[in-house]
Amino acid sequence: MKPRSHLPIRQVTSPANALLKVFRRALAEGATGEGWMAVEGPHLLEEAMASGAGVHSVLVAGAAARKFRDLLLRLPKETELVEIPDKLFSKVSATQTPQGLAALVELRSPDLDALLGAPNALLVVACGVQEPGNIGTMIRSAQALGATALVTIKGTVNPSNPKAARASAGAIFRLPVVEGLEPAKLFGRMRRAGMRIIAADGRSTVSVAEADLRGPVALLIGREGTGLNDEVARQADQIVGIPLRPGTDSVNAAMAAGIFLYEAARQRGFQY
């Protein structure tokens, strides 16, 4: 894909424009019906471009078109570029302080079997996590601490949610993410791949520092407040907890994932 040498921007002023309707819906829900993920801001667009993700369309406010001109010039020639008035952009945006730049990008579809078969695979499995910010932070921590992928089971918030994408700080474009899998089928595939399944549960008397997190491992992180349901917890080879100060009930789901990921990275010698 070749970058453009000038900016052929199409001007749109009508709020009824079809592309604006697509952006408005995608920025609220996370993706279009065709599977294009909606992101806002220059950082996420740069991360998407750096990862090689396809960029379908870019929507830019008038002031932002000038501010981010150098970034826009790096867009592939086939990317549709549309400029709208600043006030209209604020009505399309899903953020309180829009930066005037949004894009529809294509996430790659990872090969789950290849991920499960990776040497010393380390998977984070989000089981019913509901807060987009938690999923995004888990993706960010997983990418930073050497995880192979993040997987979600059905009933978990969509990792493509705009809030999740922002919380990931662009890591969603660098870490393979597989979403919405049936638990029974996923656990069966993990076992056939030789993975040990470790469940995070604060009620366990086994400390995360005592667990062996080397080799092919899947870390199960449960829903905020209620943790893992019994059906999912029964799939675990071992249930492990985080030692907490007396009187403390639990830690945030994303925090728990970060602690487990750090301990796994430490045991593996921080070899990424």
Backbone as CSV, one residue per row, in Angstrom:
resi,resn,N_x,N_y,N_z,CA_x,CA_y,CA_z,C_x,C_y,C_z
1,MET,0.839,-1.195,0.000,0.000,0.000,0.000,0.875,1.246,0.000
2,LYS,0.632,2.127,-0.943,1.415,3.344,-1.060,0.697,4.509,-0.379
3,PRO,1.467,5.345,0.349,0.842,6.529,0.953,0.488,7.536,-0.119
4,ARG,-0.340,8.479,0.215,-0.752,9.498,-0.746,0.204,10.682,-0.697
5,SER,0.318,11.399,-1.800,1.218,12.551,-1.863,0.463,13.856,-1.650
6,HIS,-0.866,13.794,-1.690,-1.684,14.964,-1.412,-2.964,14.484,-0.728
7,LEU,-3.800,15.392,-0.290,-4.988,15.024,0.465,-6.271,15.255,-0.345
8,PRO,-6.734,14.228,-1.055,-8.016,14.357,-1.763,-9.168,14.113,-0.787
9,ILE,-9.536,15.155,-0.056,-10.562,15.008,0.975,-11.934,15.335,0.400
10,ARG,-12.894,14.436,0.655,-14.275,14.696,0.262,-14.962,15.478,1.373
11,GLN,-15.606,16.577,1.019,-16.288,17.427,1.991,-17.742,16.973,2.168
12,VAL,-18.147,16.802,3.427,-19.515,16.424,3.746,-20.038,17.372,4.812
13,THR,-21.240,17.891,4.628,-21.814,18.805,5.618,-23.167,18.345,6.153
14,SER,-23.761,17.355,5.517,-25.096,16.909,5.922,-25.021,15.833,7.007
15,PRO,-25.717,15.998,8.132,-25.745,14.965,9.163,-26.436,13.689,8.710
16,ALA,-27.179,13.777,7.602,-27.893,12.609,7.086,-27.032,11.771,6.148
17,ASN,-25.792,12.181,5.930,-24.902,11.442,5.034,-24.776,9.984,5.493
18,ALA,-24.779,9.057,4.543,-24.769,7.627,4.867,-23.507,7.211,5.625
19,LEU,-22.352,7.744,5.230,-21.107,7.365,5.911,-21.102,7.862,7.350
20,LEU,-21.645,9.056,7.580,-21.707,9.579,8.945,-22.592,8.700,9.826
21,LYS,-23.654,8.174,9.255,-24.523,7.272,10.012,-23.771,5.994,10.388
22,VAL,-22.948,5.505,9.470,-22.146,4.308,9.754,-21.160,4.591,10.882
23,PHE,-20.494,5.736,10.805,-19.525,6.098,11.840,-20.216,6.281,13.192
24,ARG,-21.347,6.973,13.184,-22.046,7.235,14.444,-22.427,5.927,15.135
25,ARG,-22.932,4.996,14.380,-23.338,3.711,14.950,-22.114,2.882,15.377
26,ALA,-21.094,2.874,14.535,-19.907,2.072,14.850,-19.150,2.619,16.052
27,LEU,-19.098,3.943,16.181,-18.398,4.534,17.328,-19.156,4.290,18.629
28,ALA,-20.441,4.055,18.529,-21.231,3.734,19.719,-21.155,2.248,20.056
29,GLU,-21.100,1.405,19.022,-21.172,-0.048,19.239,-19.832,-0.750,19.096
30,GLY,-18.880,-0.119,18.399,-17.556,-0.723,18.281,-17.198,-1.226,16.895
31,ALA,-18.195,-1.588,16.088,-17.889,-2.128,14.771,-19.089,-1.990,13.848
32,THR,-18.850,-2.076,12.550,-19.917,-2.058,11.558,-20.393,-3.483,11.322
33,GLY,-21.493,-3.609,10.601,-22.002,-4.934,10.268,-21.034,-5.727,9.417
34,GLU,-20.163,-5.018,8.695,-19.170,-5.690,7.846,-17.914,-6.084,8.617
35,GLY,-17.858,-5.700,9.901,-16.711,-6.094,10.714,-15.608,-5.057,10.825
36,TRP,-15.848,-3.850,10.316,-14.848,-2.798,10.459,-14.926,-2.224,11.874
37,MET,-13.787,-2.108,12.534,-13.734,-1.594,13.903,-13.598,-0.077,13.876
38,ALA,-14.343,0.598,14.747,-14.296,2.058,14.802,-13.353,2.510,15.911
39,VAL,-12.446,3.428,15.593,-11.525,3.988,16.585,-11.521,5.500,16.462
40,GLU,-11.175,6.147,17.574,-11.065,7.612,17.578,-9.689,8.041,18.040
41,GLY,-9.203,9.136,17.453,-7.952,9.737,17.890,-6.766,9.315,17.047
42,PRO,-5.748,10.172,16.975,-4.576,9.884,16.143,-3.756,8.704,16.624
43,HIS,-3.678,8.502,17.951,-2.840,7.411,18.464,-3.344,6.055,18.000
44,LEU,-4.649,5.816,18.133,-5.193,4.527,17.719,-5.087,4.340,16.210
45,LEU,-5.272,5.407,15.451,-5.120,5.294,14.002,-3.677,4.949,13.650
46,GLU,-2.715,5.605,14.306,-1.301,5.294,14.049,-0.982,3.852,14.408
47,GLU,-1.512,3.377,15.529,-1.275,1.989,15.935,-1.858,1.023,14.913
48,ALA,-3.038,1.331,14.419,-3.659,0.474,13.409,-2.815,0.428,12.138
49,MET,-2.348,1.579,11.708,-1.530,1.632,10.497,-0.209,0.891,10.690
50,ALA,0.403,1.059,11.855,1.682,0.401,12.132,1.544,-1.119,12.155
51,SER,0.352,-1.597,12.565,0.140,-3.042,12.641,-0.152,-3.665,11.277
52,GLY,-0.399,-2.822,10.299,-0.738,-3.319,8.972,-2.221,-3.535,8.767
53,ALA,-3.034,-3.105,9.747,-4.479,-3.257,9.610,-4.990,-2.392,8.458
54,GLY,-5.966,-2.892,7.734,-6.547,-2.108,6.660,-7.344,-0.943,7.217
55,VAL,-7.221,0.210,6.574,-7.972,1.399,6.994,-8.993,1.699,5.903
56,HIS,-10.252,1.488,6.215,-11.309,1.631,5.217,-11.659,3.089,4.967
57,SER,-11.976,3.816,6.037,-12.404,5.210,5.924,-11.875,6.004,7.105
58,VAL,-11.615,7.279,6.869,-11.204,8.192,7.930,-12.101,9.409,7.885
59,LEU,-12.635,9.761,9.041,-13.484,10.935,9.190,-12.710,11.963,9.999
60,VAL,-12.615,13.177,9.492,-11.802,14.186,10.151,-12.545,15.519,10.209
61,ALA,-12.434,16.190,11.352,-13.013,17.531,11.488,-12.101,18.538,10.808
62,GLY,-12.669,19.697,10.462,-11.901,20.697,9.713,-10.595,21.083,10.383
63,ALA,-10.625,21.448,11.668,-9.409,21.852,12.376,-8.431,20.701,12.472
64,ALA,-8.929,19.477,12.689,-8.060,18.307,12.822,-7.384,17.957,11.503
65,ALA,-8.038,18.261,10.388,-7.447,17.971,9.078,-6.135,18.718,8.909
66,ARG,-6.090,19.912,9.449,-4.850,20.683,9.381,-3.843,20.202,10.434
67,LYS,-4.334,19.935,11.621,-3.459,19.521,12.718,-2.782,18.172,12.440
68,PHE,-3.519,17.242,11.851,-2.989,15.893,11.639,-2.661,15.629,10.165
69,ARG,-2.330,16.683,9.446,-2.075,16.547,8.010,-0.990,15.505,7.716
70,ASP,0.107,15.532,8.466,1.202,14.587,8.208,0.746,13.134,8.377
71,LEU,-0.079,12.885,9.388,-0.600,11.539,9.591,-1.532,11.143,8.449
72,LEU,-2.383,12.058,8.023,-3.317,11.761,6.941,-2.600,11.481,5.627
73,LEU,-1.472,12.140,5.424,-0.693,11.908,4.204,-0.116,10.495,4.155
74,ARG,-0.008,9.860,5.320,0.546,8.502,5.378,-0.517,7.422,5.157
75,LEU,-1.763,7.844,5.022,-2.824,6.877,4.778,-2.649,6.205,3.415
76,PRO,-3.024,4.946,3.309,-2.994,4.291,2.003,-3.891,5.036,1.008
77,LYS,-3.524,4.998,-0.248,-4.270,5.726,-1.273,-5.720,5.286,-1.365
78,GLU,-5.964,4.009,-1.061,-7.327,3.499,-1.208,-8.241,3.875,-0.050
79,THR,-7.704,4.487,0.989,-8.523,4.870,2.141,-9.401,6.066,1.803
80,GLU,-10.681,5.944,2.099,-11.610,7.052,1.895,-11.387,8.094,2.986
81,LEU,-11.241,9.367,2.606,-10.970,10.441,3.549,-12.058,11.502,3.418
82,VAL,-12.763,11.734,4.531,-13.913,12.639,4.513,-13.750,13.694,5.598
83,GLU,-13.931,14.958,5.220,-13.848,16.059,6.180,-15.253,16.599,6.453
84,ILE,-15.538,16.840,7.737,-16.835,17.397,8.126,-16.596,18.576,9.069
85,PRO,-17.575,19.441,9.259,-17.416,20.565,10.177,-17.174,20.087,11.612
86,ASP,-16.436,20.894,12.374,-16.096,20.524,13.746,-17.329,20.212,14.586
87,LYS,-18.370,21.044,14.483,-19.579,20.836,15.291,-20.268,19.528,14.919
88,LEU,-20.243,19.183,13.656,-20.856,17.937,13.224,-20.060,16.743,13.734
89,PHE,-18.745,16.863,13.761,-17.920,15.768,14.272,-18.237,15.496,15.737
90,SER,-18.447,16.555,16.505,-18.736,16.379,17.931,-20.038,15.620,18.146
91,LYS,-20.957,15.687,17.168,-22.214,14.947,17.282,-22.051,13.487,16.874
92,VAL,-21.050,13.218,16.042,-20.780,11.845,15.599,-19.930,11.110,16.630
93,SER,-19.030,11.847,17.269,-18.075,11.257,18.197,-18.756,10.623,19.412
94,ALA,-18.077,9.605,19.981,-18.575,8.944,21.187,-17.845,9.413,22.434
95,THR,-16.928,10.392,22.296,-16.154,10.869,23.438,-16.586,12.279,23.824
96,GLN,-16.311,12.638,25.078,-16.694,13.968,25.566,-15.818,15.060,24.991
97,THR,-14.545,14.744,24.755,-13.617,15.728,24.192,-12.992,15.152,22.921
98,PRO,-13.742,15.118,21.836,-13.248,14.500,20.600,-12.017,15.214,20.047
99,GLN,-11.123,14.411,19.476,-9.898,14.952,18.878,-10.061,15.239,17.395
100,GLY,-11.260,14.979,16.870,-11.531,15.339,15.485,-11.072,14.335,14.458
101,LEU,-10.797,13.107,14.886,-10.298,12.104,13.950,-10.876,10.743,14.327
102,ALA,-11.480,10.058,13.376,-12.021,8.721,13.606,-11.773,7.883,12.355
103,ALA,-11.722,6.570,12.548,-11.424,5.696,11.416,-12.140,4.362,11.556
104,LEU,-12.405,3.739,10.434,-12.891,2.371,10.385,-11.743,1.500,9.908
105,VAL,-11.315,0.569,10.765,-10.150,-0.257,10.444,-10.519,-1.728,10.549
106,GLU,-9.747,-2.554,9.892,-10.013,-3.984,9.856,-9.035,-4.718,10.759
107,LEU,-9.572,-5.432,11.755,-8.732,-6.270,12.609,-8.496,-7.610,11.929
108,ARG,-7.295,-8.136,12.074,-7.013,-9.454,11.524,-7.732,-10.517,12.345
109,SER,-8.079,-11.622,11.703,-8.711,-12.743,12.392,-7.642,-13.782,12.708
110,PRO,-7.230,-13.891,13.983,-6.140,-14.815,14.318,-6.564,-16.276,14.150
111,ASP,-5.589,-17.130,13.929,-5.787,-18.566,13.847,-5.663,-19.120,15.261
112,LEU,-6.787,-19.505,15.874,-6.772,-19.947,17.267,-5.899,-21.177,17.463
113,ASP,-5.971,-22.133,16.548,-5.163,-23.343,16.707,-3.675,-23.021,16.676
114,ALA,-3.280,-22.067,15.828,-1.870,-21.664,15.781,-1.462,-20.999,17.095
115,LEU,-2.368,-20.207,17.671,-2.072,-19.563,18.947,-1.941,-20.593,20.059
116,LEU,-2.845,-21.572,20.084,-2.799,-22.604,21.112,-1.556,-23.470,20.983
117,GLY,-1.072,-23.634,19.762,0.097,-24.485,19.530,1.423,-23.767,19.615
118,ALA,1.404,-22.467,19.927,2.661,-21.713,20.023,3.504,-22.237,21.183
119,PRO,4.840,-22.258,21.036,5.692,-22.709,22.136,5.464,-21.864,23.389
120,ASN,5.267,-22.536,24.529,5.046,-21.837,25.802,3.912,-20.820,25.709
121,ALA,2.853,-21.190,25.014,1.735,-20.266,24.830,1.185,-19.797,26.173
122,LEU,0.876,-18.517,26.244,0.286,-17.919,27.447,-0.956,-17.154,27.004
123,LEU,-2.126,-17.689,27.348,-3.385,-17.063,26.952,-4.093,-16.472,28.161
124,VAL,-4.675,-15.307,27.967,-5.579,-14.737,28.960,-6.989,-14.967,28.442
125,VAL,-7.827,-15.610,29.263,-9.187,-15.915,28.855,-10.143,-15.104,29.732
126,ALA,-10.797,-14.124,29.142,-11.752,-13.284,29.863,-13.104,-13.984,29.874
127,CYS,-13.591,-14.289,31.081,-14.801,-15.100,31.236,-15.924,-14.269,31.852
128,GLY,-16.646,-13.545,31.017,-17.774,-12.762,31.502,-17.440,-11.359,31.956
129,VAL,-16.220,-10.895,31.735,-15.852,-9.522,32.086,-16.782,-8.555,31.350
130,GLN,-17.319,-7.578,32.071,-18.337,-6.699,31.509,-17.868,-5.276,31.226
131,GLU,-16.872,-4.808,31.929,-16.428,-3.426,31.762,-15.459,-3.302,30.582
132,PRO,-15.797,-2.480,29.576,-14.888,-2.316,28.437,-13.490,-1.867,28.856
133,GLY,-13.429,-0.967,29.856,-12.122,-0.503,30.304,-11.269,-1.624,30.855
134,ASN,-11.892,-2.597,31.528,-11.142,-3.739,32.052,-10.595,-4.614,30.936
135,ILE,-11.422,-4.873,29.927,-10.949,-5.680,28.790,-9.802,-4.969,28.092
136,GLY,-9.951,-3.664,27.867,-8.879,-2.916,27.201,-7.592,-2.945,27.998
137,THR,-7.685,-2.777,29.307,-6.497,-2.811,30.163,-5.876,-4.206,30.180
138,MET,-6.705,-5.243,30.165,-6.185,-6.613,30.100,-5.415,-6.842,28.802
139,ILE,-5.939,-6.330,27.701,-5.238,-6.458,26.416,-3.897,-5.740,26.486
140,ARG,-3.898,-4.555,27.066,-2.660,-3.773,27.171,-1.632,-4.503,28.027
141,SER,-2.053,-5.036,29.173,-1.130,-5.761,30.052,-0.648,-7.050,29.404
142,ALA,-1.564,-7.757,28.746,-1.195,-9.015,28.094,-0.138,-8.788,27.015
143,GLN,-0.309,-7.734,26.235,0.674,-7.436,25.190,2.017,-7.042,25.792
144,ALA,1.982,-6.244,26.853,3.225,-5.748,27.463,4.001,-6.849,28.170
145,LEU,3.298,-7.848,28.707,3.951,-8.869,29.526,4.084,-10.214,28.822
146,GLY,3.989,-10.191,27.511,4.384,-11.357,26.729,3.334,-12.415,26.499
147,ALA,2.059,-12.119,26.712,1.024,-13.109,26.433,0.938,-13.386,24.933
148,THR,0.465,-14.571,24.612,0.316,-14.952,23.206,-0.939,-14.348,22.604
149,ALA,-2.002,-14.273,23.408,-3.279,-13.769,22.910,-4.224,-13.540,24.078
150,LEU,-5.286,-12.793,23.798,-6.410,-12.686,24.716,-7.617,-13.284,24.026
151,VAL,-8.338,-14.113,24.783,-9.520,-14.786,24.262,-10.702,-14.438,25.158
152,THR,-11.866,-14.232,24.581,-13.063,-14.023,25.383,-14.068,-15.120,25.089
153,ILE,-14.804,-15.519,26.139,-15.879,-16.469,25.929,-17.188,-15.696,25.780
154,LYS,-18.212,-16.366,25.304,-19.511,-15.713,25.114,-20.006,-15.133,26.431
155,GLY,-20.649,-13.966,26.335,-21.115,-13.285,27.527,-20.139,-12.256,28.046
156,THR,-19.006,-12.121,27.369,-17.982,-11.135,27.732,-18.124,-9.924,26.823
157,VAL,-17.830,-8.747,27.340,-17.929,-7.534,26.542,-17.026,-7.638,25.314
158,ASN,-17.456,-7.049,24.231,-16.708,-7.090,22.974,-15.409,-6.299,23.100
159,PRO,-14.244,-6.923,22.831,-12.977,-6.191,22.897,-12.891,-5.040,21.898
160,SER,-13.750,-5.061,20.863,-13.754,-3.980,19.874,-14.551,-2.771,20.336
161,ASN,-15.173,-2.862,21.505,-15.886,-1.718,22.066,-14.957,-0.499,22.074
162,PRO,-15.440,0.676,21.662,-14.558,1.858,21.598,-13.834,2.163,22.911
163,LYS,-14.507,1.991,24.048,-13.857,2.237,25.336,-12.751,1.221,25.586
164,ALA,-12.978,-0.022,25.163,-11.953,-1.052,25.317,-10.746,-0.735,24.444
165,ALA,-11.010,-0.303,23.215,-9.903,0.042,22.308,-9.066,1.174,22.876
166,ARG,-9.736,2.191,23.455,-8.987,3.305,24.038,-8.175,2.848,25.240
167,ALA,-8.780,2.008,26.089,-8.070,1.522,27.278,-6.876,0.644,26.900
168,SER,-6.945,0.010,25.755,-5.822,-0.834,25.321,-4.637,-0.012,24.844
169,ALA,-4.850,1.293,24.623,-3.788,2.196,24.144,-3.141,1.692,22.855
170,GLY,-3.932,1.028,22.029,-3.422,0.547,20.753,-2.940,-0.887,20.776
171,ALA,-2.844,-1.498,21.974,-2.360,-2.875,22.056,-3.288,-3.851,21.355
172,ILE,-4.551,-3.479,21.157,-5.485,-4.351,20.464,-5.039,-4.618,19.024
173,PHE,-4.201,-3.752,18.490,-3.681,-3.961,17.136,-2.380,-4.757,17.136
174,ARG,-1.804,-4.986,18.320,-0.530,-5.713,18.407,-0.665,-7.097,19.028
175,LEU,-1.745,-7.318,19.763,-1.960,-8.618,20.408,-3.104,-9.341,19.721
176,PRO,-2.927,-10.600,19.341,-4.058,-11.342,18.771,-5.208,-11.426,19.764
177,VAL,-6.406,-11.149,19.298,-7.604,-11.189,20.135,-8.649,-12.042,19.432
178,VAL,-9.146,-13.046,20.157,-10.191,-13.921,19.627,-11.396,-13.784,20.542
179,GLU,-12.548,-13.486,19.992,-13.689,-13.142,20.848,-14.891,-14.054,20.666
180,GLY,-15.675,-14.143,21.753,-16.988,-14.771,21.703,-17.014,-16.267,21.484
181,LEU,-16.076,-16.999,22.096,-16.020,-18.441,21.883,-16.926,-19.197,22.865
182,GLU,-17.400,-20.355,22.436,-18.167,-21.236,23.311,-17.197,-21.861,24.319
183,PRO,-17.466,-21.747,25.618,-16.522,-22.236,26.634,-16.132,-23.700,26.454
184,ALA,-17.103,-24.586,26.288,-16.801,-26.016,26.218,-15.864,-26.329,25.055
185,LYS,-16.154,-25.738,23.894,-15.303,-25.983,22.726,-13.910,-25.414,22.929
186,LEU,-13.835,-24.221,23.538,-12.529,-23.608,23.772,-11.690,-24.456,24.708
187,PHE,-12.277,-24.891,25.823,-11.509,-25.678,26.782,-11.067,-27.002,26.175
188,GLY,-11.911,-27.597,25.344,-11.531,-28.832,24.675,-10.333,-28.628,23.766
189,ARG,-10.344,-27.545,23.018,-9.222,-27.261,22.111,-7.948,-26.968,22.888
190,MET,-8.080,-26.274,24.032,-6.897,-25.983,24.843,-6.302,-27.270,25.404
191,ARG,-7.147,-28.185,25.846,-6.628,-29.441,26.390,-5.951,-30.269,25.308
192,ARG,-6.538,-30.306,24.122,-5.917,-31.056,23.030,-4.565,-30.464,22.640
193,ALA,-4.400,-29.161,22.884,-3.125,-28.499,22.584,-2.119,-28.662,23.727
194,GLY,-2.546,-29.330,24.814,-1.620,-29.572,25.923,-1.486,-28.404,26.881
195,MET,-2.474,-27.524,26.927,-2.400,-26.367,27.811,-2.942,-26.714,29.195
196,ARG,-2.293,-26.159,30.227,-2.841,-26.225,31.579,-3.736,-25.011,31.793
197,ILE,-4.854,-25.229,32.466,-5.833,-24.160,32.664,-5.802,-23.737,34.123
198,ILE,-5.442,-22.466,34.343,-5.309,-21.902,35.687,-6.398,-20.862,35.892
199,ALA,-7.215,-21.054,36.928,-8.298,-20.122,37.213,-7.914,-19.183,38.338
200,ALA,-8.181,-17.905,38.156,-7.951,-16.908,39.208,-9.188,-16.820,40.082
201,ASP,-9.022,-17.114,41.370,-10.141,-17.070,42.303,-9.601,-16.690,43.675
202,GLY,-10.100,-15.592,44.216,-9.602,-15.078,45.486,-9.830,-15.997,46.667
203,ARG,-10.715,-16.987,46.511,-10.996,-17.905,47.619,-9.956,-19.011,47.740
204,SER,-9.088,-19.151,46.760,-8.096,-20.215,46.789,-7.029,-19.943,47.846
205,THR,-6.554,-21.004,48.465,-5.466,-20.875,49.442,-4.100,-21.022,48.778
206,VAL,-4.096,-21.319,47.477,-2.844,-21.417,46.726,-2.509,-20.048,46.152
207,SER,-1.349,-19.516,46.504,-0.941,-18.192,46.044,-0.456,-18.245,44.598
208,VAL,-0.659,-17.156,43.886,-0.183,-17.073,42.507,1.327,-17.279,42.434
209,ALA,2.048,-16.896,43.490,3.504,-17.091,43.504,3.882,-18.558,43.658
210,GLU,2.945,-19.381,44.125,3.214,-20.805,44.323,2.856,-21.635,43.096
211,ALA,2.094,-21.063,42.199,1.646,-21.801,41.017,2.734,-21.806,39.953
212,ASP,2.802,-22.883,39.210,3.740,-22.989,38.095,3.059,-22.424,36.848
213,LEU,3.520,-21.267,36.413,2.914,-20.602,35.250,3.813,-20.684,34.022
214,ARG,4.718,-21.645,34.039,5.582,-21.847,32.873,4.943,-22.852,31.925
215,GLY,5.441,-22.896,30.690,4.877,-23.797,29.706,3.549,-23.282,29.174
216,PRO,2.849,-24.095,28.371,1.570,-23.660,27.796,0.503,-23.510,28.883
217,VAL,0.038,-22.297,29.101,-0.894,-21.996,30.190,-1.990,-21.067,29.693
218,ALA,-3.214,-21.319,30.180,-4.327,-20.395,29.961,-4.766,-19.872,31.319
219,LEU,-4.883,-18.545,31.445,-5.276,-17.898,32.687,-6.734,-17.459,32.571
220,LEU,-7.593,-17.981,33.417,-9.013,-17.626,33.383,-9.279,-16.483,34.353
221,ILE,-9.833,-15.388,33.840,-10.171,-14.216,34.655,-11.680,-14.021,34.594
222,GLY,-12.319,-13.973,35.768,-13.771,-13.935,35.817,-14.364,-12.547,35.819
223,ARG,-15.671,-12.541,35.937,-16.464,-11.313,35.896,-16.226,-10.454,37.136
224,GLU,-16.310,-9.141,36.941,-16.158,-8.214,38.055,-17.205,-8.527,39.127
225,GLY,-16.771,-8.579,40.353,-17.700,-8.776,41.460,-17.995,-10.231,41.763
226,THR,-18.400,-11.001,40.751,-18.807,-12.389,40.996,-17.755,-13.412,40.619
227,GLY,-16.728,-13.027,39.869,-15.669,-13.953,39.496,-16.127,-14.988,38.483
228,LEU,-15.493,-16.160,38.506,-15.798,-17.229,37.559,-17.056,-17.981,38.004
229,ASN,-17.910,-18.325,37.053,-19.049,-19.154,37.436,-18.564,-20.593,37.640
230,ASP,-19.365,-21.383,38.328,-18.935,-22.736,38.716,-18.630,-23.614,37.514
231,GLU,-19.415,-23.464,36.443,-19.212,-24.296,35.259,-17.833,-24.053,34.649
232,VAL,-17.439,-22.791,34.582,-16.123,-22.449,34.030,-15.019,-22.852,34.998
233,ALA,-15.205,-22.576,36.284,-14.182,-22.887,37.279,-13.864,-24.380,37.302
234,ARG,-14.862,-25.234,37.049,-14.639,-26.682,37.065,-13.716,-27.133,35.942
235,GLN,-13.537,-26.305,34.922,-12.659,-26.664,33.819,-11.182,-26.482,34.172
236,ALA,-10.899,-25.808,35.271,-9.520,-25.467,35.613,-8.764,-26.669,36.168
237,ASP,-7.498,-26.752,35.807,-6.609,-27.748,36.400,-6.173,-27.317,37.792
238,GLN,-6.151,-26.012,38.015,-5.756,-25.481,39.322,-6.435,-24.134,39.541
239,ILE,-6.861,-23.885,40.767,-7.451,-22.603,41.133,-6.464,-21.869,42.038
240,VAL,-6.163,-20.639,41.673,-5.083,-19.889,42.316,-5.590,-18.504,42.712
241,GLY,-5.129,-18.013,43.842,-5.568,-16.708,44.316,-4.424,-15.723,44.503
242,ILE,-4.800,-14.485,44.785,-3.840,-13.417,45.057,-3.934,-13.100,46.552
243,PRO,-2.845,-13.248,47.307,-2.899,-12.935,48.738,-3.211,-11.454,48.949
244,LEU,-4.266,-11.177,49.711,-4.695,-9.804,49.936,-4.682,-9.472,51.427
245,ARG,-4.592,-8.208,51.723,-4.669,-7.746,53.106,-6.013,-8.170,53.714
246,PRO,-6.008,-8.619,54.973,-7.262,-9.002,55.625,-8.292,-7.879,55.554
247,GLY,-9.532,-8.271,55.263,-10.599,-7.296,55.145,-10.803,-6.801,53.735
248,THR,-9.887,-7.182,52.811,-10.017,-6.805,51.399,-10.697,-7.944,50.652
249,ASP,-11.764,-7.649,49.960,-12.555,-8.697,49.320,-11.917,-9.205,48.039
250,SER,-11.477,-8.293,47.186,-10.953,-8.696,45.880,-10.243,-7.521,45.240
251,VAL,-9.662,-7.760,44.061,-9.085,-6.682,43.269,-9.819,-6.630,41.928
252,ASN,-9.682,-5.529,41.258,-10.257,-5.325,39.939,-9.832,-6.448,38.982
253,ALA,-10.724,-6.840,38.067,-10.435,-7.935,37.140,-9.185,-7.667,36.307
254,ALA,-9.041,-6.445,35.826,-7.863,-6.108,35.029,-6.609,-6.140,35.887
255,MET,-6.718,-5.708,37.157,-5.584,-5.761,38.071,-5.178,-7.205,38.330
256,ALA,-6.171,-8.068,38.552,-5.873,-9.485,38.776,-5.139,-10.079,37.576
257,ALA,-5.620,-9.771,36.373,-4.955,-10.273,35.171,-3.514,-9.781,35.109
258,GLY,-3.300,-8.509,35.451,-1.948,-7.953,35.425,-1.013,-8.643,36.401
259,ILE,-1.522,-8.961,37.598,-0.694,-9.643,38.605,-0.318,-11.041,38.126
260,PHE,-1.289,-11.775,37.601,-0.995,-13.112,37.086,-0.025,-13.052,35.907
261,LEU,-0.230,-12.091,35.030,0.660,-11.963,33.865,2.079,-11.612,34.291
262,TYR,2.206,-10.732,35.280,3.551,-10.377,35.739,4.247,-11.593,36.351
263,GLU,3.514,-12.364,37.162,4.119,-13.547,37.777,4.511,-14.562,36.706
264,ALA,3.685,-14.736,35.688,4.025,-15.631,34.593,5.273,-15.151,33.864
265,ALA,5.344,-13.850,33.604,6.520,-13.294,32.927,7.765,-13.463,33.791
266,ARG,7.631,-13.265,35.097,8.782,-13.416,36.003,9.283,-14.851,35.979
267,GLN,8.350,-15.811,36.063,8.755,-17.223,36.056,9.398,-17.621,34.738
268,ARG,9.043,-16.938,33.685,9.593,-17.251,32.359,10.846,-16.433,32.055
269,GLY,11.328,-15.714,33.076,12.563,-14.951,32.915,12.407,-13.714,32.062
270,PHE,11.189,-13.209,31.943,10.913,-12.027,31.131,11.456,-12.185,29.713
271,GLN,11.350,-13.393,29.207,11.789,-13.680,27.852,10.603,-13.510,26.915
272,TYR,10.549,-12.372,26.252,9.436,-12.074,25.357,9.802,-12.381,23.906
